[in-house]
């Protein structure tokens, strides 16, 4: 029996986020981050696309951390 809310059958795209990374990068509350992570899986590509569609851009600190100085 399959669960429509389960993401286990979805193909994984890109490197996975940890729940903490996702929450920090998009400045989310723990509850919202857990909900989205559970519904859409850990794929950084898919979660970033989702947040972009929701017009929720990553925090400046997380963007700056991605660049080496």
VOGU-3710 file (C-alpha; in Angstrom, 3 decimals, decimal comma):
1> xxxxxxxxxx> 0,000/0,000/0,000  1,544/3,342/-0,996  1,236/6,578/0,908  0,577/9,622/-1,277  2,575/11,819/1,113  5,593/9,512/1,078  8,623/10,654/-0,867  10,383/7,268/-0,730  9,418/6,451/-4,342  10,614/9,775/-5,709
11> xxxxxxxxxx> 13,981/9,816/-7,481  16,646/11,648/-5,490  18,132/14,682/-7,250  21,296/16,386/-6,105  23,106/16,269/-2,821  20,908/15,846/0,238  20,441/18,526/2,868  20,462/17,711/6,528  17,332/19,036/8,215  19,436/21,615/10,082
21> xxxxxxxxxx> 21,137/22,859/6,892  17,786/23,288/5,161  16,279/25,103/8,130  19,235/27,488/8,455  19,713/28,165/4,751  16,086/29,190/4,290  15,572/30,726/7,742  12,664/28,426/8,600  11,103/27,492/11,902  11,836/23,909/12,978
31> xxxxxxxxxx> 8,204/22,913/12,408  8,053/24,270/8,840  11,433/22,781/7,945  10,416/19,335/9,265  7,115/19,443/7,366  8,705/20,388/4,028  11,577/17,948/4,525  9,121/15,116/5,220  6,915/15,959/2,235  9,600/16,687/-0,368
41> xxxxxxxxxx> 12,632/14,733/0,806  16,219/15,827/1,412  17,196/16,777/-2,162  18,895/20,185/-2,039  17,915/20,853/-5,662  14,234/20,139/-5,113  14,021/21,974/-1,798  15,823/25,036/-3,207  13,474/25,036/-6,203  10,492/24,757/-3,876
51> xxxxxxxxxx> 11,694/27,643/-1,733  12,445/29,693/-4,840  8,913/29,088/-6,061  7,653/30,222/-2,675  9,936/33,269/-3,079  11,790/32,362/0,096  15,428/33,125/-0,673  18,347/31,756/1,355  19,652/33,915/4,171  22,672/36,099/3,363
61> xxxxxxxxx> 24,838/34,231/5,850  24,234/30,909/4,137  24,899/32,378/0,694  28,188/33,920/1,872  29,211/30,626/3,474  29,027/28,940/0,063  31,844/31,154/-1,241  35,463/30,610/-0,314  37,523/33,717/0,336
//
